[in-house]
């Protein structure tokens, strides 16, 4: 089976279980948005957690990776989502 056919079939199946069409970026946006509201979570840790680069050369090149404990604190600050409507609510 050609890869294009497999991709279309997979995408079709994904839409069946994911009718709102959420993608990885939807969850990254949700995490970034929620953590930006928690003033105790530093911006460099937040952007590292969602996989973004920093705004300037200092953040992108010279900053050390965040300690795991800091990442754990940030993750624990996120709400538990048991309903996908929460992610689309703004």
Beta strands, then each sheet from edge to edge (+ up, - down):
end
